[in-house]
Amino acid sequence: MKRQPSLVTPLLVLSLLAPAFSQTPQRTPAPQTPQPSAAAQQPVPAATPTPTPQEESDEDVVRITTNLVQFDAVVTDKQGRPVTDLRPEDFEVYANGRKQEVTNFSYISTEAGAPAAAQPAAPSRRADKTAPPVPPARLRPGQVRRTVALVVDDLGTSFESLHFVRQALKKFVDEQMQPGDLVAIMRTSAGMGALQQFTNDKRMLYRAIERVRWYPQGRSGTSAFAPMEGLPPSSNDAGSMNVGDSKSGGGGDSDGSSFGGAADASADMDEFRDEIFSVGTLGAVNFIVRGMMELPGRKSVVMFSDGFGIYNRKDPSKGTRVIDKLRRLVDLANRASVVIYAVDARGLPCLCLTAADNTAGRSMQQVQQALDDRRTSYLDTQSGPDFLAAQTGGFLVHDNNDLSGAVRRVLEDQRGYYLIGFRPDRSVFDTIRGRRQYNSLQVKLKRPGLRVRTRSGFIGVTDAEARPVRRTRGEQLVGALASPIASGDLALRLTSLFGGDTAGGSFVSSLTHIDMSKVNFTDEPDGWHKAVFDVIALTFGEEGQVVDQIDRTETVRVRKEAFDNVRRDGLVYTMQVPIKKPGAYQLRVAVRDAATEKLGSASQFIEVPNLKKDRLALSGVLMQSASYSAAQSAAGAVGEGQQKEQDEALAQGSPALRRFRLGEEIDYYFNIYNARPSPAGRPQLQTQLRLFRDNQQVYAGQPTTFDASKQTDMKNLHSGTRIRLGGLAPGEYVLQVIVTDLLAPEKQRTVTQWTDFEIVK
């Protein structure tokens, strides 16, 4: 694909985007002044004072150093309810069987510490499925309350089980997901893009659920258990009454022996195949956990699977691949502060004879043996997820048809946890035959009737030794890209906008604002200032595949008169990526200062509709201050001191930053595609503006009839509106545009787009 990257100052962004988004509306309405809604002005009732536990910090939950071993533990009562009032003296900690003195102790609450009445409520499930959704607020690292990866093991889940897994995932997004949740829905068959899917945007999560499909090449079939197949008559003669004869080849005649040999070969192949796919499942979870390591706090993985075994009953020497992968995954998850929960997607299956079983050619003993094998297989395949969950502080939910209830149990388990630390002996880090030893952890409670769950132990390697050292340029940039949320020392702001038409096709224009105040500039003899930084940008498709990439080193040289402006206002890196197929995409950008090796990263999801389907669609919403487009003409009309202040305000109000002053007038633009024409050839459209803060609606404008009388292309209509930001408190907001086509079918008549912005004093 052809890419068009360029580097500009914030004051030049409009000139680059105007041709692409047709930012010249035929008529700009008179400014509207949004006022907070009546509900937003109502006083908040006082809540009953309650003890507020310490909130989760950005520090590591699990820490292993020569001076401190710290781990997390969850304590519940007999009903599974969390217990939060314990003290250090209520715990006994043992490492390798030796009692340790607790030196660090605290209780961490993952629930908001403020009274419940003051917290933003979770958007309830929409009763009207055609109603526009509530846009998500931009989530900063410090605002993340829970980080949850819902992993569907499609390599080992049957077609039947996946139906119920999808229902549970939809119910989670509709009813159980809360503000501050950072969520990803992943599949074990997905590629590198699995790391790029953490979001609080429910639209993207719904798209991820749609991609959860049965994987025919996996280790599970259409149902949880393969139906019993009939046997040839020769397999049940007098020579093969022994249950094992049909598989071992014992039967006397050549036909029976041949049948038994084929059965043994088929069974061996199935075992090998199951082992390979089990290793694939663990490798995928390992990949996900490694990506979550970059996130602060305690994280969780909820794995839906039909299970996998650990040991081979017939040949204990087999299965070493699975055991080795399990041990490595447990140690990685414990170091990454990731708790793994497992949900048996089979629910409560019927392990007796079913209508699908064919008992033809089998004796009663053979039928009973087949049923016993089915029950044994069911229990064996629970051993893998159960071991993985127990060793990382989680649990396995099994024999339960309510998969949504299983997810609810997991979420309730994450309300809070204890942080417990002790000073380790030097022997913890000793080597045995050149290898660091595994150190077991055990926690006991002195208070009766309680249950504690924690991690099983750790390998005697300090965090400093285990942490990967990224030395090269490529390693550092890839590490920054792997972070699921924006991070790093360099502040980046990414804005991606969809646009296009049926003739020229769709595209995504992206603006990456780079804060240049922390980028190192070198002084050159001729009075110029020079900075060098690396930029890598990847665009991921719905299946996690890379559909476009940029990897460049940029050099910026500015004179003294422009140097202060660049340091203050930053630079904007623009890209335009042609899109061949509709769907959900994600752009991830990482920037590295070549001199100081400081890094920054940012990401954004964007949904590209299919314009060829002739359905109503909207472009992205471009938002800027009303004075931004007049920057060039106003530059010479003010004094030097006023000019500096004005340029700073203009840069802040650019489409790349969207930081507006209280009471300032702003413009927002968008294109409307595929509106239905009336018999007179004119569309009948209504537009509406809504503003949100912390998932709460603070303003809703009245639906306004869209005037297309002065436009010529009814398939690509341009809209521009000016509003005044009055009566709104400083903070972060989301502007949502809703367009309704009164001539379209009911399910296709409403579309929406949104963008975030900030109001400053």
C-alpha positions in Angstrom: 0.0 0.0 0.0 1.1 3.5 -0.7 1.7 5.6 2.4 1.9 9.4 2.6 3.8 10.2 5.9 4.8 13.8 6.5 6.0 15.9 9.4 4.4 19.3 10.0 3.7 21.8 12.8 0.3 21.9 14.4 -0.6 25.1 12.5 -0.3 23.2 9.1 -2.5 20.2 9.9 -5.7 21.8 8.5 -4.2 22.4 5.1 -3.3 18.7 4.8 -6.7 17.5 6.0 -9.0 20.0 4.2 -8.8 18.3 0.8 -9.3 14.8 2.2 -12.3 15.6 4.3 -13.8 18.5 2.3 -13.6 20.9 5.3 -15.5 23.7 3.6 -19.2 23.5 4.7 -21.7 25.2 2.6 -23.2 27.0 5.6 -22.0 27.3 9.2 -24.8 27.6 11.6 -24.8 30.2 14.3 -22.8 29.2 17.4 -24.7 27.0 19.9 -23.7 27.0 23.5 -23.9 23.6 25.2 -25.1 23.8 28.8 -24.9 20.9 31.3 -28.0 18.8 31.4 -30.4 19.1 34.3 -29.3 15.7 35.6 -25.7 16.8 35.7 -26.6 19.9 37.8 -28.4 17.9 40.5 -26.6 17.7 43.8 -25.1 14.3 44.6 -26.6 12.8 47.8 -24.2 12.2 50.6 -23.1 8.7 51.0 -22.6 6.8 54.3 -18.9 7.0 55.2 -17.1 3.7 54.8 -13.5 2.7 55.3 -11.5 3.3 52.1 -8.7 0.8 51.5 -5.5 1.8 49.8 -6.1 2.1 46.1 -4.0 0.3 43.6 -0.7 1.9 42.7 1.4 1.7 39.6 4.1 -0.3 41.4 4.6 -3.9 40.7 2.3 -6.3 42.6 4.7 -9.3 42.4 8.3 -8.3 43.2 11.3 -10.5 43.5 14.6 -8.9 44.7 17.4 -9.9 46.9 15.9 -7.8 49.7 12.2 -8.4 49.2 9.8 -11.0 47.9 6.3 -9.6 47.5 3.2 -11.4 46.3 -0.5 -11.1 46.3 -3.2 -13.1 48.1 -7.0 -13.2 48.0 -8.9 -14.2 51.2 -12.6 -15.3 51.1 -15.1 -16.7 53.5 -17.1 -19.9 53.1 -19.5 -18.1 50.8 -16.7 -16.9 48.5 -17.0 -13.2 49.7 -13.8 -11.3 50.0 -12.4 -10.6 53.5 -10.7 -7.2 53.8 -10.0 -6.7 57.5 -7.1 -9.0 58.2 -3.8 -7.9 59.8 -0.2 -9.2 59.3 -0.4 -11.3 62.4 -3.3 -13.2 60.9 -1.0 -14.7 58.2 1.7 -17.3 58.3 4.0 -17.3 55.3 6.3 -20.2 54.4 9.0 -20.3 51.7 10.4 -23.8 51.0 8.7 -24.9 54.2 10.5 -22.4 56.4 8.4 -19.7 58.2 9.1 -16.1 57.1 8.6 -12.8 58.9 6.1 -10.6 57.2 7.8 -7.2 56.6 5.5 -5.6 54.1 1.7 -5.8 54.3 -1.3 -3.9 52.8 -4.7 -4.4 51.3 -5.2 -3.1 47.8 -8.8 -2.3 46.6 -9.4 -2.3 42.9 -12.8 -0.7 43.4 -13.0 3.1 43.3 -12.3 4.6 46.7 -14.9 7.4 46.4 -18.5 6.9 47.5 -20.5 4.9 45.1 -22.9 7.9 44.4 -20.0 9.9 43.1 -18.7 7.3 40.7 -19.7 7.3 37.0 -22.2 4.6 36.4 -21.7 1.9 33.9 -23.8 2.4 30.8 -26.7 -0.1 30.9 -27.6 -2.3 28.1 -29.6 -0.4 25.5 -33.2 -1.5 25.4 -33.4 -0.2 21.8 -30.7 -1.9 19.8 -31.0 0.9 17.1 -30.3 3.7 19.7 -26.8 5.2 19.4 -24.3 3.8 21.9 -22.7 5.8 24.7 -19.1 6.7 23.5 -16.3 5.5 25.8 -14.1 8.0 27.6 -10.4 8.1 26.8 -8.7 5.9 29.4 -5.4 7.0 30.9 -3.1 4.5 32.6 -3.9 5.9 36.1 -7.6 5.5 35.4 -7.5 1.7 34.7 -9.3 -0.2 37.5 -9.2 -3.7 36.1 -7.3 -5.2 33.2 -9.0 -8.3 31.9 -8.0 -10.5 28.9 -10.9 -12.8 27.9 -9.1 -15.5 26.0 -11.1 -18.0 23.9 -9.1 -21.1 23.3 -10.5 -21.8 19.9 -7.7 -24.3 19.3 -9.4 -26.5 21.9 -13.0 -25.5 22.1 -15.8 -27.4 20.3 -18.4 -25.8 18.0 -21.1 -26.5 20.5 -19.2 -24.9 23.4 -18.3 -21.8 21.4 -22.0 -20.9 21.0 -22.3 -20.5 24.8 -18.9 -18.8 25.1 -20.1 -16.1 22.7 -23.2 -15.6 24.7 -21.2 -15.1 27.9 -18.9 -12.6 26.2 -21.8 -10.6 24.9 -23.4 -10.5 28.4 -20.1 -9.4 29.9 -19.8 -6.4 27.5 -23.5 -5.6 27.9 -23.9 -5.9 31.6 -20.7 -6.6 33.5 -18.1 -4.3 32.1 -17.5 -1.2 34.2 -16.0 2.2 33.6 -12.2 2.0 34.1 -12.1 -1.6 32.7 -9.4 -2.2 30.1 -10.6 -5.4 28.2 -9.4 -7.5 25.4 -11.2 -10.5 23.8 -8.6 -12.7 22.2 -8.3 -16.1 20.5 -5.5 -18.5 20.9 -5.3 -19.0 17.1 -4.7 -15.3 16.5 -1.3 -13.8 15.7 0.7 -10.9 16.9 -2.4 -8.6 16.8 -3.6 -10.3 19.9 -1.5 -7.9 21.9 -3.0 -4.9 20.3 -6.7 -5.4 21.4 -7.0 -3.9 24.9 -9.7 -1.2 24.8 -12.7 0.2 26.7 -14.6 0.7 23.4 -17.5 -1.7 23.4 -17.9 -1.4 19.6 -14.5 -3.0 19.2 -15.3 -5.7 21.7 -18.5 -6.6 19.9 -16.4 -6.9 16.7 -14.0 -9.1 18.5 -16.8 -11.4 19.6 -18.0 -11.6 16.0 -14.6 -13.0 15.1 -14.8 -15.8 17.7 -15.5 -18.8 15.5 -15.0 -22.5 15.6 -11.5 -23.6 14.5 -12.0 -26.8 12.5 -8.3 -27.7 12.6 -8.2 -27.6 16.4 -8.2 -30.4 18.9 -12.0 -30.3 19.5 -14.8 -31.3 17.2 -18.4 -30.2 16.7 -19.3 -31.3 20.2 -17.5 -31.6 23.6 -17.1 -35.3 23.1 -16.9 -37.3 19.9 -19.8 -39.6 19.5 -19.3 -43.3 19.9 -18.8 -44.9 16.5 -19.9 -48.4 15.6 -17.4 -51.1 15.1 -17.1 -53.7 12.3 -18.6 -57.0 13.1 -15.2 -58.7 13.1 -14.1 -56.6 16.0 -16.6 -58.2 18.3 -16.1 -61.9 17.6 -15.0 -64.5 20.1 -11.4 -63.5 19.7 -12.0 -59.9 20.5 -14.3 -60.1 23.5 -11.5 -58.5 25.5 -12.1 -54.8 25.7 -8.6 -53.9 24.6 -8.4 -56.4 21.7 -9.9 -54.2 19.1 -7.2 -51.6 19.8 -4.2 -53.8 20.5 -4.6 -56.0 17.5 -5.4 -59.2 19.4 -8.2 -61.1 17.7 -6.8 -63.9 15.9 -7.6 -63.2 12.3 -5.7 -60.9 10.0 -8.7 -58.6 9.5 -9.0 -58.0 13.2 -5.3 -57.5 13.6 -5.3 -55.0 10.8 -8.2 -53.1 12.3 -6.5 -53.0 15.7 -3.2 -51.7 14.2 -5.1 -48.9 12.3 -6.9 -48.0 15.5 -3.6 -47.8 17.5 -2.1 -45.6 14.8 -5.1 -43.3 14.7 -5.1 -43.0 18.5 -1.4 -42.2 18.6 -1.9 -39.6 15.9 -4.8 -38.1 17.9 -2.7 -37.9 21.0 0.2 -36.3 19.2 -2.2 -33.8 17.6 -3.8 -32.9 20.9 -0.4 -32.4 22.5 0.7 -30.1 19.7 -2.5 -28.0 20.0 -2.3 -27.9 23.8 1.2 -26.5 23.5 -0.1 -24.0 21.0 -2.8 -22.9 23.5 -0.2 -22.4 26.2 2.1 -20.6 23.8 -0.7 -18.2 22.8 -1.5 -17.5 26.5 2.2 -17.0 27.2 2.3 -14.4 24.4 -0.7 -12.6 25.9 0.8 -12.6 29.4 4.1 -11.3 28.1 2.3 -8.3 26.5 0.3 -7.7 29.8 3.6 -7.5 31.7 4.0 -3.9 30.5 0.8 -2.9 32.3 0.8 -1.7 36.0 -1.0 -3.4 38.8 -2.6 -6.8 39.0 -4.0 -8.2 35.8 -6.2 -11.2 35.0 -6.7 -13.7 32.2 -10.0 -15.5 31.9 -9.5 -18.5 29.6 -12.6 -20.3 28.1 -11.6 -23.8 26.9 -12.7 -27.4 26.7 -9.5 -28.1 28.5 -6.3 -30.0 28.0 -4.5 -32.8 29.8 -1.1 -32.8 31.5 -0.2 -36.4 31.9 -0.6 -39.4 29.6 -2.0 -42.3 31.6 -0.8 -44.9 29.1 2.7 -43.5 28.8 3.9 -41.1 31.5 7.0 -40.3 29.5 4.8 -38.5 27.0 3.4 -35.0 27.5 6.7 -33.4 28.5 6.1 -30.5 26.0 2.9 -29.6 27.8 4.4 -29.8 31.3 7.4 -27.7 30.3 5.2 -25.0 28.7 3.0 -25.0 31.8 5.9 -24.4 34.2 7.2 -21.6 32.1 3.8 -19.9 31.7 3.2 -20.1 35.5 6.5 -18.4 36.3 5.9 -15.7 33.7 2.4 -15.0 34.9 3.5 -14.8 38.5 6.3 -12.3 37.6 3.9 -10.3 35.4 1.3 -10.0 38.3 -1.2 -11.9 36.1 -3.8 -14.1 37.7 -5.2 -16.8 35.3 -8.8 -18.0 35.7 -10.2 -20.9 33.7 -13.8 -21.6 32.7 -14.7 -25.1 31.4 -16.7 -24.1 28.3 -18.4 -27.6 28.3 -20.5 -26.6 31.3 -22.1 -29.7 32.8 -22.0 -32.2 30.0 -23.8 -35.5 29.7 -21.2 -38.3 30.1 -23.7 -41.1 29.6 -25.0 -42.6 26.3 -26.6 -40.0 24.0 -28.6 -40.3 20.8 -25.5 -39.5 18.8 -23.7 -42.6 20.1 -23.6 -45.7 17.8 -23.1 -48.9 19.8 -23.3 -51.2 16.8 -20.7 -53.9 16.9 -19.8 -53.3 20.6 -20.3 -55.6 23.5 -21.7 -54.3 26.8 -18.2 -54.3 28.2 -16.9 -52.3 25.3 -19.8 -49.8 25.6 -19.1 -49.4 29.3 -15.4 -49.0 28.7 -16.0 -46.3 26.1 -18.2 -44.4 28.6 -15.5 -44.8 31.3 -12.9 -43.4 28.8 -15.2 -40.5 28.2 -15.4 -39.7 31.9 -11.7 -40.1 32.3 -11.0 -37.8 29.4 -13.4 -35.2 30.9 -11.5 -35.2 34.2 -8.1 -35.4 32.6 -8.7 -32.3 30.4 -9.7 -30.3 33.4 -6.3 -31.0 35.0 -4.4 -28.6 32.7 -6.6 -25.4 33.3 -7.0 -26.3 37.0 -3.2 -26.5 37.5 -2.6 -23.3 35.6 -5.2 -21.4 37.6 -4.3 -22.7 41.0 -0.6 -22.0 40.5 -1.2 -18.3 39.6 -3.7 -17.5 42.3 -6.9 -18.1 40.3 -9.4 -20.9 40.1 -11.2 -23.2 37.6 -15.0 -22.9 37.2 -16.3 -26.3 36.0 -19.5 -28.3 35.9 -21.6 -25.1 35.5 -23.8 -24.3 32.5 -23.9 -20.6 33.5 -20.8 -19.3 31.9 -21.9 -15.7 32.5 -22.1 -16.5 36.2 -18.6 -17.9 36.0 -17.3 -14.6 34.6 -19.2 -12.8 37.4 -17.4 -15.0 40.0 -14.1 -14.0 38.5 -14.9 -10.3 38.6 -16.1 -10.5 42.2 -12.8 -12.2 43.0 -10.9 -9.1 41.8 -12.4 -6.6 44.2 -9.2 -6.5 46.2 -6.1 -8.4 47.4 -3.5 -8.4 50.1 0.2 -7.5 49.3 2.5 -9.6 51.5 6.3 -9.3 51.5 9.2 -10.8 53.4 13.0 -10.7 53.3 14.3 -13.8 51.5 17.3 -16.0 52.5 20.3 -16.0 50.2 19.6 -19.7 49.6 16.5 -18.6 47.6 18.8 -17.5 44.8 21.3 -20.4 45.0 21.9 -22.5 41.9 21.6 -26.3 41.7 23.7 -27.9 39.0 23.9 -24.5 37.3 20.2 -23.8 37.4 18.2 -21.5 39.8 15.9 -23.5 42.0 12.1 -23.3 42.3 10.9 -21.8 45.6 7.5 -22.9 46.9 5.2 -20.4 48.7 2.6 -21.4 51.2 0.2 -19.1 53.2 -1.8 -20.1 56.2 -4.5 -18.2 58.1 -4.9 -18.2 61.8 -8.6 -17.1 61.6 -10.8 -20.2 61.1 -13.3 -20.5 58.3 -11.4 -18.5 55.7 -9.7 -19.6 52.5 -6.6 -18.0 51.0 -5.4 -18.3 47.4 -2.0 -17.1 46.2 0.7 -18.0 43.9 2.5 -21.4 44.2 6.0 -20.1 44.1 8.8 -18.5 42.0 12.1 -19.4 40.4 15.1 -17.8 42.2 15.7 -15.2 39.6 15.4 -11.5 40.6 13.2 -9.2 38.6 16.3 -7.3 37.4 17.8 -10.5 36.0 14.5 -11.6 34.4 13.6 -8.3 32.9 14.4 -8.2 29.1 17.1 -5.7 28.2 16.2 -3.9 25.0 19.4 -2.6 23.6 18.8 -2.2 19.9 16.6 0.4 18.2 14.3 -2.3 16.9 13.9 -4.0 20.3 13.1 -0.8 22.0 10.5 0.2 19.4 8.8 -3.2 19.3 8.7 -3.2 23.1 6.9 0.2 23.0 4.5 -1.1 20.4 3.7 -4.1 22.6 2.3 -1.9 25.4 -1.5 -2.2 25.3 -2.0 1.4 26.3 -0.2 4.6 25.6 3.1 4.8 27.6 6.6 6.1 27.7 8.6 9.3 28.4 7.5 11.0 25.1 3.9 12.1 25.1 2.1 11.2 21.9 -1.5 12.0 20.9 -2.9 9.9 18.1 -6.0 10.9 16.1 -7.2 8.6 13.2 -10.1 9.7 10.9 -11.9 7.6 8.4 -12.8 9.1 5.0 -13.4 8.3 1.4 -16.0 7.8 -1.3 -17.3 4.9 -3.5 -15.2 5.9 -6.4 -11.8 6.6 -4.8 -12.2 4.1 -2.0 -11.7 4.4 1.8 -8.7 5.6 3.7 -7.6 6.4 7.2 -5.8 9.7 7.9 -3.8 9.7 11.1 -2.3 12.6 13.1 0.3 11.8 15.7 1.2 14.8 17.8 4.7 14.5 19.3 5.6 16.5 22.4 9.0 17.9 21.4 9.8 19.4 24.8 11.5 16.2 25.9 13.2 15.5 22.6 17.0 16.2 22.6 18.1 18.9 20.2 21.7 19.5 19.3 23.1 22.9 18.4 24.8 23.2 15.1 27.5 25.7 14.1 25.2 27.5 11.6 22.7 28.4 14.3 20.3 25.5 13.5 19.0 23.0 16.0 18.7 19.4 15.0 16.8 16.4 16.5 16.7 12.8 15.2 13.9 10.4 16.1 12.6 7.0 14.9 9.0 6.4 14.0 7.4 3.0 13.6 3.6 2.7 12.8 1.7 -0.6 12.3 -1.9 -0.9 11.2 -3.6 -4.1 12.3 -6.6 -5.7 10.7 -9.4 -7.6 12.3 -7.5 -10.9 12.4 -4.5 -9.3 14.0 -2.5 -9.2 10.8 -0.4 -6.2 9.8 -2.0 -4.5 6.8 0.4 -1.5 6.7 3.6 -0.4 8.3 6.0 2.5 8.4 9.5 2.4 9.8 11.5 5.6 9.4 14.1 7.8 10.9 13.2 11.5 10.8 15.6 14.5 11.1 14.2 17.8 12.2 16.3 21.0 11.7 14.9 24.4 12.8 16.3 27.9 13.1 16.4 29.8 16.4 13.2 31.7 15.6 11.2 28.5 15.1 13.0 26.4 17.7 11.0 27.8 20.7 7.7 27.2 18.8 8.6 23.6 18.0 9.6 22.9 21.6 6.4 24.5 22.8 3.8 23.3 20.2 5.4 20.0 19.2 5.2 18.4 15.7 2.5 16.4 14.0 3.3 13.3 12.0 0.6 12.7 9.4 -0.1 9.4 7.5 -2.8 8.4 5.1 -3.3 4.7 4.6 -5.6 3.4 1.8 -8.0 0.7 3.1 -9.1 -2.1 0.7 -11.5 -3.9 3.0 -14.0 -2.6 5.5 -13.7 -3.7 9.1 -12.1 -2.8 12.5 -8.5 -1.6 12.4 -6.0 -0.4 14.9 -3.1 1.9 14.4 -0.2 1.7 16.8 2.6 4.3 16.7 5.9 4.3 18.7 8.5 7.2 18.6 12.1 6.9 19.9 14.5 9.8 20.5 17.7 8.6 18.9 19.9 10.6 21.3 18.4 9.8 24.7 16.5 6.6 23.7 13.3 7.9 25.3 10.2 6.2 24.0 6.5 7.0 23.6 3.6 5.0 22.1 0.0 5.5 21.4 -2.8 3.5 19.7 -6.4 3.9 18.4 -9.1 1.7 17.1 -11.1 2.8 14.1 -14.0 1.2 12.2 -14.2 1.5 8.4 -17.7 0.9 7.0 -18.4 -0.6 3.6 -19.4 2.3 1.4 -20.3 0.1 -1.5 -23.2 -1.5 0.5 -25.2 1.8 0.0 -25.8 2.1 3.7 -25.7 5.3 5.7 -22.2 6.0 7.0 -20.2 8.8 8.6 -16.5 9.8 8.2 -14.5 10.6 11.3 -15.2 13.8 13.1 -12.5 16.6 12.7 -12.6 19.1 15.5 -10.7 22.4 15.9 -11.0 25.8 17.4 -12.9 28.4 15.4 -9.8 30.6 15.2 -7.5 27.8 14.0 -8.2 28.1 10.3 -7.6 31.9 10.4 -4.1 31.5 11.9 -2.1 32.6 8.9 -4.1 35.8 8.3 -4.1 36.8 11.9 -0.4 36.3 12.4 0.6 39.8 11.3 -2.2 41.7 13.0 -0.9 41.4 16.6 2.2 42.4 18.5 5.1 40.0 19.2 4.0 39.2 22.8 0.4 38.7 21.8 1.5 36.6 18.8 3.3 34.1 20.9 0.3 33.6 23.2 -2.0 33.4 20.2 0.1 30.8 18.4 0.2 28.6 21.5 -3.6 28.8 21.8 -4.0 28.0 18.1 -1.6 25.0 18.3 -3.6 23.7 21.3 -6.8 24.0 19.4 -5.5 22.0 16.3 -7.2 18.8 15.2 -4.3 16.9 16.5 -4.5 18.2 20.1 -8.1 19.4 20.7 -7.4 21.4 23.9 -9.8 24.3 24.0 -10.2 27.2 26.4 -13.4 27.6 28.5 -15.9 29.6 26.4 -14.0 29.2 23.2 -15.8 28.6 19.9 -15.0 25.4 18.1 -15.9 23.9 14.7 -16.4 20.2 13.9 -16.7 18.7 10.5 -17.8 15.3 9.1 -19.0 13.8 5.8 -22.3 11.8 5.4 -22.2 8.9 2.9 -25.1 7.1 1.1 -28.1 9.1 2.3 -31.3 7.8 0.8 -32.8 10.4 -1.7 -36.5 11.3 -1.7 -38.5 11.3 -4.9 -37.4 14.9 -5.4 -33.8 13.7 -5.2 -33.1 15.3 -1.7 -32.2 13.4 1.5 -34.2 13.8 4.7 -31.5 13.8 7.4 -31.4 14.9 11.0 -28.2 15.6 13.0 -27.7 15.7 16.7 -24.8 16.6 19.0 -24.2 15.0 22.4 -21.4 15.7 24.9 -20.2 13.2 27.6 -17.9 13.3 30.5 -16.9 10.2 32.4 -19.5 8.2 30.5 -22.2 10.6 31.7 -24.2 12.7 29.2 -23.8 16.4 30.1 -25.4 17.9 27.0 -27.8 16.7 24.3 -28.8 19.1 21.4 -32.1 18.9 19.7 -32.3 16.9 16.4 -31.7 19.4 13.6 -32.8 19.0 10.0 -29.8 18.8 7.7 -29.8 21.3 4.8 -28.4 19.8 1.7 -29.9 22.3 -0.8 -26.5 23.8 -1.8 -24.7 20.5 -2.2 -24.3 18.6 -5.5 -23.1 15.1 -4.5 -25.9 13.5 -2.5 -23.7 10.4 -1.8 -21.1 12.5 -0.1 -22.5 15.4 1.9 -20.3 17.8 3.9 -21.3 19.1 7.3 -19.7 21.9 9.4 -21.0 23.3 12.7 -19.8 25.8 15.2 -20.5 25.7 18.9 -19.4 27.6 22.0 -18.0 25.7 25.0 -19.9 27.6 27.7 -21.1 26.3 31.0 -18.8 23.3 31.0 -16.2 22.7 33.7 -12.5 22.0 32.7 -11.9 18.4 32.0 -12.0 15.6 29.3 -15.0 15.2 27.2 -16.3 13.2 24.2 -18.2 14.9 21.4 -20.7 12.5 19.6 -22.4 13.2 16.3 -25.6 11.3 15.5 -27.1 11.3 12.0 -30.6 9.8 11.3 -31.8 9.1 7.8 -35.6 9.2 7.9 -35.9 7.4 4.5 -33.7 4.4 5.4 -34.9 1.1 7.0 -35.3 1.3 10.7 -32.2 -0.8 11.5 -30.0 1.2 9.1 -31.2 4.7 9.7 -28.9 5.8 12.6 -25.1 6.1 12.5 -22.7 7.8 14.9 -19.1 8.9 15.3 -17.3 10.6 18.2 -14.0 12.2 19.1 -12.5 13.3 22.5 -11.3 16.7 23.5 -10.3 18.6 26.6 -11.4 21.9 28.1 -8.7 23.9 29.9 -8.9 27.2 31.8 
